[in-house]
């Protein structure tokens, strides 16, 4: 029995040995297959269209370095709406990580599905990016202003009688945090421009609100004339007149249109004498050698109450007619207001001699004085001599007389009016008014105070001062007794003191040759010089800093006329 048992044991062990060997062989074959599959890139594998199938990792790496790496330098188009800019990836911290891209495509793996996929399947992968976020953010921050759009509120206006709508604009700003993520994920060889994420700032008043007002109110307003009638008088307000009376206001999230009642009444008065105001302003005139207030008068005019609403309502009526009524109205300048202006007494009287032998020049002095006589400059207003005298033309009563142009004596219409300019400059100077603009002559005429005189040249040189007092001023001007006079009537406000320096920096006259056809020879002889003039002003309320003005006069050169 023992012999039988010993004979059977070797046979059993052989079976187990064979089975074990078979398993080991199978495992070896499977492991070999896994090792083989993991040693090379799976067949039919591509990276962004580059076929790397069945290549070793090193060969695949070299191929991708050659094919894909250059794309790091190719510009990428970024977009916000229709605006586009380009970004160079390599300069913005963007690149391709070839090793990370190939990782996982090779290597030992006992998963049967993976082995089968590597041996028989196909796959397409995209490159793995490297991103330096700080560098990318900096690059995008530099481009962001080019994509930005400022928020702009809309505007309604009229171009003549035609409505003009400027639509509001939504503000756009690149969202840098989101843009870094968007560009980092989609920068590599995109088929279309990479759309950057943005934040928007809407205008307060929407386009819809403007378009509604335009359609409901503005366009009907100027669709045709509007007739105003009180049953006796009738006036037609043209679309242009209606548009001129309209104004627009953005308030909160709304836009509104309003009509200026005064402009509507003025337009009606132009269309019918029956709508002209019969009220009369008070007048301040010179009478008996002193200022006098001629009282104002009340009168009749269109009742402004509800007028704008009536006109707007009429634009929705096929007849486009608004019924109005007349009411008693006060004048703009009442007697009380005129008296409060304080035109009571003489505050300045200034005069200079004039060459009476030059009769043509004297005519210009007379014409200029007549235009100034009675001019009133209210508190805060600026007096402009050019505006008061102009236009300086023969048709307006002026004559050709002597002037100095570019240092040469010649002739022009209005010659001599510089003396009027000197008069008005000194009147304002002595009254303490603010000097807005003036220009002394290029050479000194001894009939004027040196450094305290002014010339005039229409369209180029004006003389202006500002009434900086609480009172109006009335101008009186005349020519008589061999002198040109200017007197200002008002209420005293400023105490003015002035002083002039001695003349200095004298320059000797020379000889100049003039080939102009209208040349006038001159003997010359007077020296040029510089001078400073200082003025101080004090009132009951304040003292202004002293002001000094300097001027340099050219010498009177000898002028030789030549062809």
C-alpha positions in Angstrom: 0.0 0.0 0.0 2.7 2.3 0.9 4.4 1.6 -2.4 1.2 2.4 -4.3 0.8 5.8 -2.5 4.4 6.8 -3.2 3.9 6.0 -6.9 0.8 8.3 -7.1 2.3 11.4 -5.5 4.7 12.3 -8.3 1.9 12.2 -10.8 -0.1 14.7 -8.8 2.7 17.1 -8.4 3.4 17.0 -12.1 -0.1 18.1 -12.8 0.4 21.0 -10.5 3.7 21.9 -12.0 2.3 21.9 -15.5 -0.7 24.0 -14.4 1.6 26.4 -12.6 3.9 26.6 -15.5 1.0 27.4 -17.8 -0.2 30.2 -15.6 3.3 31.6 -15.4 3.6 31.4 -19.2 0.3 33.1 -19.6 1.2 35.8 -17.2 4.5 36.3 -18.9 2.9 36.6 -22.3 0.3 39.1 -20.9 3.0 41.1 -19.2 5.0 41.0 -22.3 2.0 42.3 -24.3 1.5 45.0 -21.7 5.1 46.0 -21.8 5.1 46.1 -25.6 1.9 48.2 -25.7 3.4 50.6 -23.2 6.7 51.0 -24.9 5.3 52.9 -27.9 2.6 55.6 -28.6 -0.6 53.8 -29.4 -1.3 53.3 -33.1 -3.4 56.0 -34.8 -2.7 58.6 -32.1 -2.5 62.3 -33.1 -1.8 65.4 -31.2 -3.5 68.4 -32.8 -3.4 66.7 -36.1 0.2 65.5 -35.9 0.3 61.7 -36.2 2.5 60.2 -33.5 1.1 56.7 -33.5 3.5 53.8 -32.9 6.3 56.2 -32.2 8.5 55.9 -29.2 8.1 58.7 -26.6 11.4 60.3 -27.7 10.5 60.2 -31.4 7.1 61.6 -30.6 8.6 64.3 -28.5 11.0 65.4 -31.3 8.2 65.4 -33.8 5.9 67.6 -31.6 8.8 70.0 -30.8 9.2 70.4 -34.6 5.5 70.7 -35.5 3.8 72.3 -32.6 6.3 74.4 -30.6 6.6 77.1 -33.4 2.9 77.8 -32.8 3.8 79.4 -29.5 5.0 82.4 -31.5 2.0 82.7 -33.8 -0.3 85.6 -32.9 -3.7 84.8 -31.5 -6.6 87.0 -32.3 -8.6 88.2 -29.3 -12.0 89.9 -29.8 -14.6 91.9 -28.0 -17.5 92.3 -30.3 -16.1 93.7 -33.6 -12.9 94.9 -32.0 -9.9 92.7 -32.4 -6.3 92.7 -31.2 -3.5 90.1 -31.4 -1.5 88.5 -28.7 1.8 86.7 -29.1 1.6 83.6 -26.8 5.2 83.2 -26.0 5.5 86.8 -24.8 2.3 86.4 -22.7 3.5 83.5 -20.6 1.8 80.8 -22.8 3.5 77.7 -24.1 3.2 73.9 -24.9 4.3 71.2 -22.4 5.2 68.3 -24.7 6.1 65.9 -21.9 2.8 66.5 -20.2 1.0 66.1 -23.5 2.6 62.6 -24.1 2.3 61.5 -20.5 -0.2 58.7 -20.1 0.0 57.7 -23.8 2.9 55.2 -22.9 4.0 53.3 -19.8 3.3 49.8 -18.3 -0.4 49.2 -17.6 -2.1 45.8 -16.9 -5.6 47.1 -17.5 -6.9 44.9 -20.4 -9.0 47.7 -21.8 -6.0 50.0 -21.9 -3.8 47.3 -23.5 -6.4 46.6 -26.2 -6.9 50.3 -26.8 -3.2 50.9 -27.2 -2.8 48.0 -29.6 -5.9 48.5 -31.8 -7.6 51.8 -31.0 -7.2 55.4 -32.2 -7.2 58.7 -30.3 -6.8 62.5 -30.8 -5.5 64.7 -28.0 -4.7 68.4 -27.7 -1.4 69.8 -26.4 -1.2 70.6 -22.7 -0.5 74.3 -22.1 1.9 76.0 -19.7 0.5 79.2 -18.3 2.4 82.0 -16.4 -0.8 83.7 -15.1 1.0 86.8 -13.9 2.6 87.4 -17.2 -0.6 86.6 -19.1 -2.6 89.0 -16.9 0.0 91.8 -17.5 -0.3 91.2 -21.3 -4.1 91.3 -21.3 -4.1 94.4 -19.0 -2.1 96.3 -21.7 -4.6 95.3 -24.4 -7.7 95.8 -22.3 -8.0 99.6 -22.9 -8.1 99.0 -26.6 -11.3 96.9 -26.1 -12.8 99.3 -23.6 -15.8 101.5 -24.4 -16.8 104.4 -22.2 -20.4 104.6 -21.0 -22.0 107.6 -22.8 -25.4 109.0 -22.1 -27.6 109.6 -25.1 -28.7 113.0 -26.3 -31.6 114.5 -28.2 -31.4 117.8 -30.0 -32.5 119.5 -33.1 -30.5 120.2 -36.3 -32.7 123.1 -37.5 -36.2 121.5 -37.5 -34.8 117.9 -37.8 -34.6 115.8 -34.6 -31.1 114.5 -34.0 -30.7 111.5 -31.7 -27.3 110.5 -30.3 -27.9 107.0 -28.9 -26.5 106.1 -25.5 -23.4 103.8 -25.4 -23.0 100.8 -23.1 -19.6 100.9 -21.4 -17.5 97.8 -21.8 -14.5 96.7 -19.8 -12.5 93.5 -20.1 -12.9 91.2 -17.0 -9.2 90.4 -16.5 -9.8 87.5 -14.0 -12.1 85.7 -16.4 -10.0 86.7 -19.4 -6.9 85.0 -18.0 -8.9 81.7 -17.7 -10.5 82.1 -21.1 -7.3 82.8 -23.0 -5.3 80.2 -21.0 -7.8 77.5 -22.0 -8.3 78.5 -25.6 -5.2 80.2 -26.9 -3.7 77.3 -28.8 -4.5 77.5 -32.6 -8.2 78.6 -32.2 -10.4 78.3 -35.2 -12.0 81.7 -34.4 -10.9 84.8 -32.5 -11.0 84.2 -28.7 -13.9 86.2 -27.3 -12.8 87.9 -24.1 -15.3 88.1 -21.2 -16.3 91.6 -20.3 -18.3 93.6 -17.7 -20.8 96.1 -18.9 -21.9 99.5 -17.5 -25.3 100.5 -18.9 -26.1 104.2 -19.4 -28.7 105.7 -17.1 -31.2 106.4 -19.8 -31.8 103.5 -22.2 -32.0 103.7 -26.0 -35.6 102.6 -25.7 -36.5 105.6 -23.6 -34.9 108.0 -26.1 -36.7 106.3 -29.0 -40.0 106.4 -27.2 -39.7 110.2 -26.6 -38.6 110.7 -30.2 -41.6 108.8 -31.6 -44.3 110.0 -29.1 -43.3 113.7 -28.6 -40.3 115.0 -30.6 -41.3 114.0 -34.1 -44.9 115.1 -33.7 -43.7 118.5 -32.5 -42.0 119.3 -35.8 -44.3 117.4 -38.1 -45.8 120.7 -39.2 -46.6 124.3 -38.1 -48.7 124.9 -35.0 -51.4 127.6 -35.1 -51.9 129.9 -32.1 -55.1 131.9 -31.9 -57.0 133.9 -29.4 -60.0 134.3 -31.7 -58.8 137.7 -32.9 -55.1 137.2 -33.8 -53.5 134.2 -35.4 -49.8 133.1 -35.7 -48.3 130.0 -37.1 -45.2 128.7 -35.4 -43.0 126.9 -37.9 -41.2 123.6 -37.2 -38.0 125.5 -36.9 -39.4 127.9 -34.3 -40.9 125.0 -32.4 -37.6 123.2 -32.4 -35.8 126.4 -31.3 -38.1 126.5 -28.2 -37.4 122.9 -27.3 -34.9 121.6 -24.8 -34.1 118.2 -23.4 -33.1 116.9 -20.0 -31.8 113.6 -18.7 -32.9 113.0 -15.2 -32.4 109.6 -13.5 -33.4 106.9 -16.0 -35.7 109.2 -17.9 -35.4 111.9 -20.6 -37.9 114.7 -21.0 -38.6 117.5 -23.5 -39.8 121.0 -22.4 -40.7 124.1 -24.4 -39.4 127.6 -23.5 -42.6 129.7 -23.1 -40.7 133.0 -23.7 -39.5 131.7 -27.1 -42.9 130.5 -28.0 -44.4 134.0 -27.2 -41.5 135.6 -29.1 -42.2 133.4 -32.1 -45.9 134.2 -31.9 -45.2 138.0 -31.8 -43.1 137.6 -35.0 -46.1 136.0 -36.7 -48.8 138.5 -35.6 -48.8 142.1 -34.5 -51.7 141.2 -32.2 -49.4 139.0 -30.1 -46.7 141.6 -29.7 -46.3 142.7 -26.1 -47.5 146.2 -25.4 -45.5 146.4 -22.2 -42.7 149.0 -22.3 -39.4 148.7 -20.4 -38.2 151.6 -18.3 -35.4 153.6 -19.9 -32.4 155.3 -18.5 -31.6 158.4 -20.6 -29.6 161.6 -20.4 -32.0 164.5 -20.0 -31.0 168.1 -19.0 -27.4 167.1 -18.5 -28.2 164.2 -16.0 -29.6 160.6 -16.1 -33.3 160.2 -15.9 -35.5 157.1 -15.6 -38.5 157.0 -18.0 -41.1 154.8 -16.2 -42.0 151.4 -17.6 -45.6 150.5 -18.6 -47.5 147.3 -18.2 -49.2 145.8 -21.3 -50.8 142.8 -22.9 -49.2 139.7 -24.1 -49.9 136.0 -24.5 -50.6 134.3 -21.2 -47.6 132.1 -20.5 -49.5 129.9 -18.0 -49.9 126.4 -19.6 -48.8 127.6 -23.0 -46.2 124.9 -23.5 -48.7 122.2 -22.6 -51.3 123.6 -25.1 -48.7 123.6 -27.9 -47.7 120.0 -27.1 -51.3 118.9 -27.0 -52.0 120.5 -30.3 -49.3 118.4 -32.0 -51.5 115.3 -31.4 -54.5 117.1 -32.9 -55.1 116.9 -36.7 -55.8 120.6 -36.7 -52.6 121.4 -34.8 -54.2 124.5 -33.2 -53.8 125.8 -29.7 -56.2 128.4 -28.2 -54.4 131.1 -26.2 -55.4 134.2 -24.3 -53.9 137.5 -23.5 -53.0 138.7 -20.0 -51.5 141.7 -18.4 -47.7 141.5 -18.2 -45.0 143.5 -16.6 -42.0 144.8 -18.7 -38.7 143.1 -18.2 -37.1 146.3 -16.9 -39.5 147.9 -14.5 -39.2 151.4 -13.1 -38.1 150.0 -9.8 -35.5 147.8 -11.3 -34.2 150.7 -13.5 -33.9 153.0 -10.4 -32.1 150.2 -8.5 -29.4 150.1 -11.1 -28.0 153.2 -9.5 -27.3 155.4 -12.6 -27.3 158.6 -10.6 -24.1 160.7 -10.8 -20.9 161.3 -12.7 -18.2 158.9 -11.6 -15.6 159.6 -14.4 -14.9 162.3 -16.9 -11.9 161.8 -19.2 -10.9 163.8 -22.3 -8.0 164.0 -24.8 -7.2 166.7 -27.5 -7.6 165.8 -31.1 -6.1 167.2 -34.3 -8.9 169.5 -35.4 -7.3 170.2 -38.7 -7.9 166.6 -39.8 -11.6 167.1 -40.6 -12.1 163.6 -42.0 -10.7 162.0 -38.8 -13.0 164.3 -36.8 -16.0 162.9 -38.7 -15.0 159.4 -37.4 -14.7 160.7 -33.9 -18.2 162.3 -34.1 -19.7 159.1 -35.6 -18.1 156.9 -32.9 -19.2 159.2 -30.1 -22.8 159.1 -31.3 -22.8 155.3 -31.2 -21.5 155.3 -27.6 -23.8 158.0 -26.3 -26.5 156.3 -24.1 -24.9 152.9 -23.9 -25.7 151.1 -20.7 -23.5 148.4 -19.2 -25.2 146.4 -16.4 -23.5 144.8 -13.4 -21.4 141.9 -14.5 -21.6 142.7 -18.2 -18.6 143.2 -20.5 -18.4 146.3 -22.6 -17.0 145.7 -26.1 -16.0 148.8 -28.1 -15.9 146.9 -31.4 -19.4 145.7 -30.8 -20.6 149.1 -29.8 -19.1 150.9 -32.9 -19.3 148.2 -35.5 -19.5 147.4 -38.2 -16.9 150.0 -39.1 -17.8 150.6 -42.7 -18.5 153.5 -45.0 -22.2 152.4 -45.1 -22.3 152.8 -41.4 -21.1 156.4 -41.5 -17.3 156.0 -41.2 -14.6 157.5 -43.4 -11.1 156.7 -44.6 -8.5 158.4 -42.5 -4.9 157.9 -41.1 -3.9 154.8 -39.2 -0.7 153.1 -38.3 -0.3 149.5 -39.6 2.9 147.5 -38.9 4.7 150.6 -37.9 3.9 152.6 -41.1 1.4 155.4 -41.5 -1.4 154.5 -44.0 -5.2 155.0 -44.4 -8.2 152.9 -43.5 -11.9 153.3 -42.9 -12.5 154.4 -39.3 -9.1 156.0 -38.9 -9.1 158.0 -35.6 -11.4 155.6 -33.7 -8.4 154.5 -31.7 -8.8 157.8 -29.9 -12.3 156.6 -28.9 -10.7 153.3 -27.8 -8.3 155.3 -25.6 -11.2 157.3 -24.2 -13.2 154.2 -23.2 -10.1 152.4 -21.9 -9.3 155.3 -19.5 -12.9 155.6 -18.5 -13.0 152.0 -17.4 -9.5 152.3 -15.9 -10.5 155.3 -13.7 -13.8 153.7 -12.7 -12.0 150.6 -11.4 -13.6 148.2 -13.9 -11.7 145.0 -14.8 -9.5 145.2 -17.9 -10.6 142.3 -20.2 -8.5 143.1 -23.3 -6.8 146.1 -24.8 -3.7 146.9 -26.8 -1.7 150.2 -26.8 -0.4 151.7 -30.0 2.9 150.5 -31.4 4.3 154.0 -31.1 3.3 156.8 -28.7 1.1 159.7 -29.5 1.7 162.5 -27.0 -2.0 163.4 -26.9 -2.6 160.2 -24.8 -1.2 159.3 -21.4 1.8 157.0 -21.9 1.0 153.4 -21.1 -2.7 154.2 -20.7 -4.1 154.2 -24.1 -5.6 151.6 -26.6 -5.9 151.1 -30.3 -8.7 149.4 -32.3 -8.7 147.2 -35.4 -12.0 145.6 -36.3 -11.8 141.8 -36.3 -8.3 141.8 -34.7 -8.0 144.2 -31.8 -10.8 145.1 -29.4 -11.0 147.1 -26.2 -13.1 145.5 -23.5 -13.7 146.0 -19.8 -16.1 144.4 -17.3 -18.5 146.3 -15.0 -17.5 144.7 -11.7 -19.8 146.7 -9.5 -23.4 146.3 -8.3 -24.5 149.3 -10.3 -25.1 149.9 -14.0 -23.1 152.5 -15.9 -24.4 154.9 -18.6 -21.9 156.2 -21.2 -21.9 159.8 -22.4 -19.5 160.7 -25.3 -19.1 163.8 -27.3 -16.6 165.9 -29.2 -16.2 169.6 -28.4 -13.8 172.3 -27.4 -11.0 170.7 -29.2 -11.2 167.6 -27.1 -12.9 164.1 -27.2 -14.9 163.6 -24.0 -16.2 160.5 -22.2 -18.3 160.6 -19.1 -19.6 157.7 -17.0 -22.7 157.9 -14.9 -23.3 155.4 -12.1 -22.9 155.2 -8.3 -19.4 155.5 -6.9 -18.0 152.1 -5.9 -14.2 151.9 -6.3 -11.6 154.4 -5.1 -8.9 154.3 -7.7 -5.3 155.4 -7.5 -2.7 155.1 -10.2 0.9 156.0 -10.9 3.2 155.8 -13.8 6.9 155.1 -13.8 9.5 157.3 -15.5 10.1 156.3 -19.1 13.1 153.9 -19.5 14.9 151.8 -22.1 14.9 154.5 -24.7 15.6 153.5 -28.3 16.7 155.8 -31.0 14.8 156.2 -34.3 16.2 154.8 -37.5 15.4 154.8 -41.2 13.0 152.4 -42.8 12.2 151.9 -46.5 8.6 151.2 -47.6 7.8 150.0 -51.0 4.0 149.8 -50.5 1.9 151.6 -53.1 0.2 153.7 -50.4 3.4 154.6 -48.6 3.5 157.9 -46.8 7.0 159.4 -46.1 7.7 160.4 -42.4 10.4 162.5 -40.9 10.5 160.5 -37.7 12.5 161.7 -34.7 10.7 160.6 -31.5 12.5 158.0 -29.4 10.9 154.7 -28.3 10.7 153.8 -24.6 9.1 151.5 -22.0 6.8 152.5 -19.2 4.9 150.9 -16.3 1.5 151.9 -15.0 0.1 150.7 -11.7 -3.5 150.8 -10.5 -4.9 150.2 -7.0 -8.7 149.7 -6.2 -10.5 149.8 -2.9 -14.2 149.7 -2.1 -16.1 149.6 1.2 -16.1 145.8 1.0 -12.6 144.9 -0.3 -9.3 146.0 -1.6 -8.0 144.4 -4.8 -4.3 143.6 -5.3 -2.4 146.4 -7.1 -1.9 145.6 -10.8 1.0 146.8 -13.0 1.0 146.8 -16.8 4.1 147.5 -18.9 4.4 148.5 -22.5 7.2 149.3 -24.9 6.7 151.9 -27.6 8.7 151.8 -30.9 10.6 154.9 -32.0 9.2 157.1 -34.8 11.5 156.1 -37.6 12.2 158.1 -40.7 10.2 156.4 -43.5 11.5 156.6 -47.1 9.1 155.6 -49.8 10.6 153.7 -52.8 9.3 151.7 -55.7 
